[in-house]
């Protein structure tokens, strides 16, 4: 889709140059937007394509793994340390707030809706474009609501005569709006696309986003009375995706994230080798001249079960076998000392005498020192390990926003909350069956009941969806962030004896972390509050 977007943008600017060749004849911008773009199908498609690029993905500095208990950002780009240290305020929120970016995107969607009636095209094409834009606007609102709670619902563009003092809608009003919009989009969008349109929003994408939105709305933070009707709505939304019979779990968990052709993917952002990203180099260990940007935390490492279903013990580190016999998703997701990665063994260890020559090439005494992982772990998930030419090979893996694995987990959680524990176990065990990777006797089926089953569901979600921008929202909607985010971020230090070559392991604190009750929601930027007297700030940010 990226090549197509570039082609249409080229057409768009060529049109600009042609129509504006005589600068005395330039039309007003609003006239140009309404008449020139929306009277031409190609330019209208270009306008829609551009909106897809406004969705953030997790490959850059603003992945939510850095502001959760999954990872530490090696360089603080975007200021995730504000979140880690509990220092977020209405004046200090780094780049992790989507308020300005997504309201800009919503404005661009509203321009489309204000002008689409000008397009004279086949009804099917117009319906599809409408469906895509309804979905995209709902996506932007769903993200805003998940971060801020109720937000102003703006569905028309403002002009100079508009009253711009707009109050916040309630959380429930926002959810009702988003759900209705997604139902509308699902009715307009096809089940799938082929050829040049592959990757656009589909009926399944609309229904999958509805599943996520209704799940969040039914969860403890937003549903303190545990209203079962909300859980039923979330269950029905997840089941609607399953009933499409359009998706299937990918047999290979690791490869799922490296190809846009997986049958598990419901909605993604696509890249290619011409218009790619650099995740494979920003996040590889420094021994590959990578930046080790995602420093995986020790608690995330130890969230992965042993093959027999037990949790890792401290004794394994004392015995010098800290990462043996872990479940397969561990090895598909995290790079540890001693593993094979990109064609060689990883060396995060340091010399027992501090000798740089005897320290590992991926350590702080290695090829580079400024870009070594401070936790001595890096991320493996999403990596294309066939790439070998640092900073020249571009990464083409898609960023997956929604996939069938998430829907199984959504459905399991809703069924548990509705008292259907057998169904919940069935869907969790489908995820675990795939996670075994064909290995017999690994990851025993979950048989738990009651509160223990809920714990297993939450644990499975943490591991299966690791680093996919879910954990930040999950710990908030479950109301457990005051436990998960109020813990020190820990690392491991690996020392290799210069003489015996034997390694020892010590778990240490890397960063003290704090989380206060107001941080369940993000602050609305103070500049927005100052501009709009009707805009009420979230609690404890005044």
C-alpha positions as CSV (number, residue, x, y, z in Angstrom):
1,X,0.0,0.0,0.0
2,X,2.9,2.3,0.6
3,X,4.0,2.4,-3.0
4,X,0.4,3.2,-3.9
5,X,0.3,6.0,-1.4
6,X,3.5,7.5,-2.8
7,X,2.1,7.3,-6.3
8,X,-1.1,9.1,-5.3
9,X,0.8,11.7,-3.4
10,X,2.9,12.4,-6.5
11,X,-0.3,12.8,-8.5
12,X,-1.7,15.1,-5.8
13,X,1.2,17.5,-5.9
14,X,1.5,17.4,-9.7
15,X,-2.2,18.5,-9.7
16,X,-1.3,21.3,-7.2
17,X,1.5,22.5,-9.5
18,X,-0.7,22.4,-12.5
19,X,-3.6,24.2,-10.9
20,X,-1.4,26.8,-9.2
21,X,0.9,27.6,-12.2
22,X,-0.5,31.2,-12.2
23,X,-0.1,32.3,-8.6
24,X,-2.6,35.1,-9.1
25,X,-5.2,32.5,-9.9
26,X,-4.8,30.4,-6.7
27,X,-8.1,29.2,-5.2
28,X,-8.8,29.4,-1.5
29,X,-7.6,26.3,0.4
30,X,-11.2,25.2,1.4
31,X,-12.3,25.4,-2.2
32,X,-9.3,23.5,-3.4
33,X,-9.8,20.8,-0.7
34,X,-13.5,20.4,-1.4
35,X,-13.7,20.8,-5.2
36,X,-10.3,19.5,-6.5
37,X,-9.7,16.5,-4.2
38,X,-13.2,15.2,-3.6
39,X,-14.3,15.5,-7.2
40,X,-11.6,13.1,-8.3
41,X,-11.6,9.4,-7.2
42,X,-7.8,9.0,-7.4
43,X,-7.2,12.1,-5.3
44,X,-9.9,11.1,-2.8
45,X,-8.3,7.7,-2.4
46,X,-5.0,9.4,-1.9
47,X,-6.6,11.5,0.9
48,X,-7.9,8.3,2.5
49,X,-4.5,6.6,2.2
50,X,-2.8,9.4,4.0
51,X,-5.0,8.9,7.0
52,X,-3.6,5.4,7.5
53,X,-0.2,6.8,8.0
54,X,-1.5,8.9,10.9
55,X,-1.9,5.8,13.1
56,X,1.1,5.4,15.4
57,X,2.9,2.0,15.3
58,X,5.1,0.4,17.9
59,X,8.3,0.2,15.8
60,X,9.4,3.7,16.7
61,X,10.3,5.5,20.0
62,X,6.7,5.7,21.2
63,X,6.0,2.0,21.6
64,X,4.1,1.5,24.8
65,X,6.4,-1.2,26.0
66,X,8.7,1.6,27.3
67,X,6.0,3.0,29.6
68,X,5.0,-0.4,31.0
69,X,6.7,-3.1,33.0
70,X,7.9,-4.8,29.8
71,X,11.0,-2.7,28.8
72,X,13.3,0.2,29.4
73,X,14.1,2.7,26.7
74,X,17.8,2.9,26.3
75,X,17.8,6.6,25.4
76,X,14.6,8.2,26.8
77,X,13.5,9.4,23.4
78,X,10.0,10.7,23.7
79,X,10.6,11.0,27.5
80,X,9.3,7.6,28.7
81,X,11.2,8.2,32.0
82,X,8.6,10.7,33.0
83,X,6.1,7.8,33.1
84,X,8.5,5.4,34.6
85,X,9.3,7.7,37.5
86,X,5.7,8.9,38.0
87,X,6.4,12.4,37.0
88,X,3.8,12.9,34.3
89,X,1.9,16.2,34.7
90,X,-0.4,18.4,32.5
91,X,2.8,20.3,31.5
92,X,5.1,17.3,31.2
93,X,3.9,14.3,29.3
94,X,6.6,13.7,26.7
95,X,5.5,12.4,23.3
96,X,3.3,9.6,24.6
97,X,0.2,11.7,24.6
98,X,-1.9,11.3,21.4
99,X,-4.2,14.2,22.1
100,X,-2.8,16.7,19.5
101,X,-1.8,14.1,16.9
102,X,-5.1,12.2,16.9
103,X,-7.4,15.3,17.1
104,X,-5.5,16.5,14.0
105,X,-6.2,13.1,12.4
106,X,-9.9,13.3,13.4
107,X,-10.1,16.8,11.8
108,X,-8.7,15.3,8.6
109,X,-11.3,12.6,8.8
110,X,-14.1,15.2,9.3
111,X,-12.9,17.1,6.2
112,X,-13.5,13.9,4.3
113,X,-17.0,13.5,5.7
114,X,-17.9,17.1,5.0
115,X,-16.9,16.7,1.3
116,X,-17.4,13.1,0.2
117,X,-20.8,14.0,-1.2
118,X,-19.0,15.9,-4.0
119,X,-17.5,12.6,-5.3
120,X,-19.2,11.2,-8.3
121,X,-18.2,7.6,-8.4
122,X,-19.6,4.1,-8.2
123,X,-21.6,3.6,-5.0
124,X,-19.5,0.6,-4.0
125,X,-16.3,2.6,-4.2
126,X,-17.9,5.5,-2.2
127,X,-19.2,3.1,0.4
128,X,-15.8,1.5,0.8
129,X,-14.1,4.8,1.3
130,X,-16.7,5.9,3.8
131,X,-16.3,2.6,5.6
132,X,-12.5,3.1,5.8
133,X,-12.8,6.6,7.1
134,X,-15.5,5.7,9.7
135,X,-13.2,3.0,10.9
136,X,-10.1,5.2,11.1
137,X,-11.9,8.0,13.0
138,X,-13.2,5.4,15.4
139,X,-9.7,4.0,15.8
140,X,-8.4,7.5,16.7
141,X,-11.2,8.0,19.2
142,X,-10.7,4.5,20.7
143,X,-7.1,5.3,21.4
144,X,-7.9,8.7,22.9
145,X,-10.6,7.3,25.2
146,X,-8.3,4.5,26.3
147,X,-5.7,7.1,27.4
148,X,-7.8,10.0,28.6
149,X,-11.3,8.7,29.4
150,X,-14.2,10.7,28.0
151,X,-13.1,13.2,25.3
152,X,-15.0,15.8,23.2
153,X,-16.7,14.0,20.3
154,X,-16.1,16.3,17.3
155,X,-17.7,15.1,14.0
156,X,-17.7,18.3,11.9
157,X,-14.9,20.6,10.9
158,X,-14.8,24.0,12.6
159,X,-14.8,27.3,10.6
160,X,-14.2,30.8,11.8
161,X,-17.8,31.1,13.0
162,X,-17.9,27.9,15.0
163,X,-18.1,27.7,18.8
164,X,-14.9,26.0,19.7
165,X,-15.6,25.8,23.4
166,X,-16.5,22.1,23.5
167,X,-16.9,20.1,26.7
168,X,-15.9,16.5,27.2
169,X,-18.4,13.7,26.5
170,X,-18.6,11.1,29.1
171,X,-16.7,7.8,28.8
172,X,-19.9,5.9,28.2
173,X,-21.1,8.4,25.5
174,X,-17.7,8.0,23.7
175,X,-17.9,4.2,23.8
176,X,-21.5,4.2,22.5
177,X,-20.4,6.5,19.6
178,X,-17.3,4.4,18.8
179,X,-19.3,1.1,18.8
180,X,-22.0,2.6,16.6
181,X,-19.4,3.9,14.2
182,X,-17.7,0.5,14.0
183,X,-21.0,-1.3,13.4
184,X,-21.6,1.2,10.5
185,X,-18.1,0.6,9.2
186,X,-18.5,-3.2,9.4
187,X,-21.6,-2.9,7.2
188,X,-19.7,-1.0,4.5
189,X,-16.4,-2.8,4.4
190,X,-15.6,-6.0,2.6
191,X,-14.3,-9.2,4.3
192,X,-11.0,-9.0,2.5
193,X,-9.0,-7.3,-0.3
194,X,-6.7,-8.5,-3.0
195,X,-4.0,-6.9,-5.1
196,X,-3.4,-3.2,-4.7
197,X,-6.0,-2.8,-2.0
198,X,-4.6,-5.5,0.3
199,X,-4.0,-4.1,3.8
200,X,-7.0,-1.7,3.9
201,X,-9.4,-1.8,6.8
202,X,-11.9,-4.7,6.5
203,X,-15.1,-5.8,8.1
204,X,-13.0,-7.9,10.4
205,X,-10.9,-4.9,11.5
206,X,-14.0,-3.0,12.5
207,X,-15.4,-5.9,14.5
208,X,-12.0,-6.6,16.1
209,X,-11.7,-3.0,17.2
210,X,-15.2,-3.2,18.6
211,X,-14.1,-6.3,20.6
212,X,-11.2,-4.4,22.1
213,X,-13.3,-1.3,22.9
214,X,-16.1,-3.2,24.6
215,X,-13.7,-5.3,26.5
216,X,-12.0,-2.3,28.0
217,X,-15.4,-0.7,28.8
218,X,-16.4,-3.9,30.7
219,X,-13.2,-4.1,32.7
220,X,-12.9,-3.1,36.4
221,X,-11.6,0.4,36.0
222,X,-14.6,1.4,33.8
223,X,-17.1,-1.1,35.2
224,X,-16.6,-0.9,39.0
225,X,-20.1,-2.5,39.6
226,X,-19.1,-5.4,37.4
227,X,-22.2,-5.0,35.2
228,X,-22.6,-8.3,33.4
229,X,-24.4,-6.7,30.5
230,X,-21.2,-4.9,29.6
231,X,-19.3,-8.2,29.7
232,X,-21.9,-9.8,27.5
233,X,-21.5,-7.0,24.9
234,X,-17.8,-7.6,24.9
235,X,-18.3,-11.4,24.5
236,X,-20.7,-10.9,21.6
237,X,-18.3,-8.5,19.9
238,X,-15.4,-11.0,20.1
239,X,-17.7,-13.8,18.9
240,X,-18.7,-11.8,15.9
241,X,-15.1,-11.8,14.8
242,X,-14.7,-15.5,15.3
243,X,-18.0,-16.1,13.4
244,X,-16.5,-14.5,10.3
245,X,-14.3,-17.6,9.9
246,X,-11.8,-15.4,8.1
247,X,-8.7,-15.8,10.3
248,X,-6.7,-18.6,11.8
249,X,-3.9,-18.9,14.3
250,X,-0.5,-18.9,12.6
251,X,1.3,-22.2,13.3
252,X,4.6,-20.3,13.7
253,X,4.5,-17.7,16.4
254,X,7.8,-16.1,15.5
255,X,7.1,-15.9,11.8
256,X,3.7,-14.4,12.4
257,X,5.3,-11.0,13.0
258,X,7.6,-11.0,10.0
259,X,5.2,-11.4,7.1
260,X,2.1,-9.5,6.0
261,X,0.6,-12.7,4.6
262,X,-0.2,-14.4,7.9
263,X,-3.9,-15.6,8.1
264,X,-3.9,-14.4,11.7
265,X,-3.5,-10.7,11.0
266,X,-6.7,-8.7,11.1
267,X,-5.3,-5.2,10.7
268,X,-1.8,-4.0,10.2
269,X,0.5,-1.2,8.9
270,X,2.4,-2.4,5.9
271,X,6.0,-1.6,5.0
272,X,8.3,-2.8,2.2
273,X,12.0,-2.7,1.4
274,X,11.7,0.6,-0.4
275,X,9.5,2.3,2.3
276,X,10.6,0.4,5.3
277,X,11.6,1.0,8.9
278,X,14.8,0.4,10.9
279,X,13.5,-1.6,13.8
280,X,16.0,-4.4,13.1
281,X,18.9,-2.0,13.7
282,X,17.6,0.3,16.4
283,X,16.7,-2.7,18.5
284,X,19.5,-5.2,17.8
285,X,22.3,-5.5,20.3
286,X,25.2,-3.2,20.0
287,X,27.5,-5.9,18.7
288,X,25.7,-5.5,15.4
289,X,26.1,-1.7,15.6
290,X,22.4,-1.8,16.8
291,X,21.2,0.6,19.5
292,X,19.7,-2.0,21.9
293,X,16.8,0.5,22.2
294,X,14.3,-2.0,23.8
295,X,16.0,-3.1,27.0
296,X,13.7,-5.9,28.1
297,X,13.2,-5.9,31.9
298,X,13.9,-8.8,34.2
299,X,10.3,-9.1,35.3
300,X,9.2,-9.5,31.7
301,X,11.9,-12.2,31.2
302,X,10.6,-14.1,34.2
303,X,6.9,-13.8,33.1
304,X,7.6,-16.6,30.7
305,X,6.9,-20.1,32.1
306,X,9.2,-23.1,32.2
307,X,8.3,-25.9,29.7
308,X,6.5,-27.7,32.5
309,X,4.2,-24.8,33.3
310,X,6.0,-23.7,36.5
311,X,7.4,-20.2,36.9
312,X,11.2,-19.6,36.8
313,X,13.0,-19.7,40.1
314,X,15.9,-17.8,41.5
315,X,17.7,-21.1,41.8
316,X,18.1,-21.3,38.0
317,X,20.2,-18.2,38.1
318,X,22.3,-19.5,41.0
319,X,22.9,-22.7,39.1
320,X,24.1,-20.9,36.0
321,X,21.2,-22.0,33.8
322,X,18.8,-19.1,34.0
323,X,17.1,-19.4,30.6
324,X,17.0,-23.1,29.9
325,X,13.8,-25.0,29.4
326,X,11.6,-22.0,28.9
327,X,8.4,-22.1,26.9
328,X,8.9,-21.5,23.1
329,X,7.5,-18.0,23.0
330,X,10.4,-16.9,25.3
331,X,13.0,-17.8,22.6
332,X,10.9,-16.1,19.9
333,X,10.6,-12.9,21.9
334,X,13.7,-12.1,23.9
335,X,17.5,-12.1,23.2
336,X,19.6,-13.4,26.0
337,X,23.3,-14.0,26.6
338,X,24.5,-17.2,25.0
339,X,21.6,-17.4,22.4
340,X,22.2,-17.6,18.7
341,X,21.0,-14.5,17.0
342,X,21.7,-13.2,13.5
343,X,24.2,-15.9,12.9
344,X,26.3,-15.8,16.1
345,X,26.2,-16.3,19.8
346,X,25.2,-13.2,21.8
347,X,27.7,-11.9,24.4
348,X,26.2,-9.7,27.1
349,X,28.7,-10.8,29.7
350,X,31.5,-8.6,31.2
351,X,35.0,-9.7,32.3
352,X,35.5,-10.6,35.9
353,X,38.6,-8.3,36.0
354,X,37.0,-5.5,34.0
355,X,39.1,-6.3,31.0
356,X,37.5,-4.9,27.9
357,X,39.2,-7.6,25.7
358,X,37.6,-10.4,27.7
359,X,34.2,-8.8,27.8
360,X,31.4,-9.7,25.3
361,X,31.0,-7.8,22.1
362,X,27.4,-7.0,23.0
363,X,28.3,-5.7,26.5
364,X,29.0,-2.2,27.6
365,X,32.7,-3.1,26.9
366,X,32.0,-4.4,23.4
367,X,32.2,-3.0,19.9
368,X,30.3,0.1,21.0
369,X,29.6,1.1,24.6
370,X,27.1,3.9,24.4
371,X,24.4,1.7,22.8
372,X,24.7,-1.5,25.0
373,X,21.5,-2.8,26.6
374,X,21.3,-1.6,30.1
375,X,19.3,-4.7,31.2
376,X,21.5,-7.1,29.2
377,X,18.5,-8.3,27.3
378,X,17.1,-7.1,24.0
379,X,13.9,-7.8,22.0
380,X,13.7,-10.6,19.4
381,X,10.0,-10.4,18.6
382,X,9.2,-8.7,15.3
383,X,12.9,-9.2,14.1
384,X,13.8,-10.3,10.6
385,X,17.0,-12.2,11.4
386,X,17.7,-12.8,7.7
387,X,18.9,-9.2,7.5
388,X,22.6,-8.9,7.8
389,X,23.6,-5.5,6.4
390,X,23.3,-3.0,9.4
391,X,21.6,0.3,8.7
392,X,21.4,-0.5,5.0
393,X,18.9,-3.4,4.9
394,X,15.4,-1.9,5.5
395,X,12.9,-3.8,7.5
396,X,9.6,-4.7,5.9
397,X,7.8,-6.4,8.7
398,X,4.2,-5.1,9.3
399,X,3.1,-3.6,12.6
400,X,0.1,-5.7,13.7
401,X,-2.6,-3.7,15.4
402,X,-5.1,-6.6,15.7
403,X,-4.8,-10.3,15.2
404,X,-6.8,-13.5,16.0
405,X,-4.7,-14.3,19.1
406,X,-6.0,-11.1,20.8
407,X,-9.6,-12.0,19.9
408,X,-9.2,-15.5,21.5
409,X,-7.9,-13.8,24.6
410,X,-10.7,-11.2,24.6
411,X,-13.2,-14.0,24.3
412,X,-11.7,-16.1,27.1
413,X,-11.7,-13.1,29.5
414,X,-15.3,-12.2,28.8
415,X,-16.4,-15.8,29.1
416,X,-14.7,-16.1,32.5
417,X,-16.4,-13.0,33.7
418,X,-19.8,-14.4,32.6
419,X,-19.2,-17.6,34.5
420,X,-18.4,-19.8,31.5
421,X,-15.1,-21.1,32.8
422,X,-15.0,-24.1,30.5
423,X,-15.3,-21.9,27.4
424,X,-12.6,-19.6,28.8
425,X,-10.2,-22.5,29.3
426,X,-10.9,-23.7,25.8
427,X,-9.8,-20.5,24.2
428,X,-6.8,-19.9,26.4
429,X,-5.7,-23.5,25.6
430,X,-6.0,-22.8,21.9
431,X,-3.4,-20.1,22.4
432,X,-1.2,-22.4,24.4
433,X,-1.4,-25.2,21.9
434,X,0.0,-22.9,19.2
435,X,2.6,-21.6,21.6
436,X,4.0,-25.2,22.1
437,X,5.4,-25.0,18.5
438,X,4.7,-28.7,18.0
439,X,6.7,-29.8,21.1
440,X,5.1,-32.5,23.1
441,X,4.9,-32.1,26.9
442,X,5.4,-28.4,26.8
443,X,3.0,-25.8,28.4
444,X,0.4,-28.1,29.9
445,X,-3.2,-27.2,29.4
446,X,-4.8,-24.8,31.9
447,X,-7.2,-26.5,34.2
448,X,-7.6,-23.7,36.9
449,X,-10.9,-22.4,38.2
450,X,-12.0,-19.3,40.0
451,X,-9.6,-16.5,40.7
452,X,-6.7,-18.7,39.7
453,X,-8.1,-19.0,36.2
454,X,-8.4,-15.2,35.9
455,X,-4.7,-15.0,36.9
456,X,-3.9,-17.5,34.2
457,X,-5.8,-15.5,31.6
458,X,-4.0,-12.3,32.6
459,X,-0.7,-14.1,32.6
460,X,-1.3,-15.6,29.1
461,X,-2.3,-12.2,27.8
462,X,0.9,-10.7,29.1
463,X,3.1,-13.2,27.4
464,X,1.2,-13.8,24.2
465,X,0.8,-10.1,23.4
466,X,4.2,-9.0,24.8
467,X,5.5,-5.8,23.3
468,X,2.4,-5.3,21.1
469,X,1.2,-2.2,22.9
470,X,-1.4,-4.0,25.0
471,X,0.2,-4.2,28.5
472,X,0.0,-0.4,29.1
473,X,-3.8,-0.5,28.7
474,X,-4.3,-3.9,30.3
475,X,-2.8,-3.1,33.7
476,X,-4.9,0.1,33.8
477,X,-8.2,-1.4,32.9
478,X,-7.6,-4.3,35.4
479,X,-6.7,-1.7,38.0
480,X,-3.4,-3.4,38.9
481,X,-1.0,-0.7,37.7
482,X,-0.4,0.4,41.2
483,X,1.2,-3.0,41.8
484,X,2.9,-3.6,38.4
485,X,4.2,-0.1,37.9
486,X,5.3,0.6,41.5
487,X,8.2,-1.8,41.3
488,X,11.8,-1.3,40.5
489,X,12.8,-2.0,36.9
490,X,15.4,-4.7,37.1
491,X,18.3,-5.8,35.0
492,X,20.8,-8.7,35.1
493,X,24.5,-8.4,35.3
494,X,26.5,-11.3,33.8
495,X,30.1,-11.8,34.8
496,X,32.4,-14.3,33.1
497,X,35.5,-15.4,35.0
498,X,38.5,-14.7,32.8
499,X,40.2,-18.0,33.8
500,X,37.4,-20.6,34.1
501,X,35.0,-18.9,31.6
502,X,32.2,-19.7,34.0
503,X,29.4,-17.1,34.2
504,X,27.6,-15.8,37.3
505,X,24.4,-13.9,37.3
506,X,23.2,-11.1,39.5
507,X,19.8,-9.4,39.3
508,X,20.0,-5.7,40.2
509,X,17.8,-2.5,40.2
510,X,18.2,-0.4,37.0
511,X,15.5,2.2,37.7
512,X,13.2,3.0,40.6
513,X,9.6,3.4,39.3
514,X,6.5,5.1,40.7
515,X,2.9,5.1,39.7
516,X,0.2,7.3,41.4
517,X,-3.6,6.9,41.1
518,X,-4.0,9.8,38.7
519,X,-1.8,8.0,36.2
520,X,-4.5,5.5,35.3
521,X,-5.5,8.3,32.9
522,X,-3.2,10.7,31.0
523,X,-3.5,14.4,31.6
524,X,-5.1,16.6,29.0
525,X,-2.3,19.0,27.9
526,X,-2.6,22.2,29.9
527,X,-2.5,24.3,26.8
528,X,-5.7,22.7,25.6
529,X,-7.4,23.4,29.0
530,X,-6.3,27.1,28.7
531,X,-7.8,27.3,25.2
532,X,-11.1,25.8,26.1
533,X,-12.8,26.8,29.4
534,X,-15.3,23.9,29.1
535,X,-12.6,21.3,29.0
536,X,-12.3,19.6,32.4
537,X,-8.9,18.2,33.4
538,X,-8.5,14.6,34.6
539,X,-8.4,14.2,38.4
540,X,-5.3,15.3,40.4
541,X,-3.6,17.0,37.4
542,X,-4.8,20.5,38.2
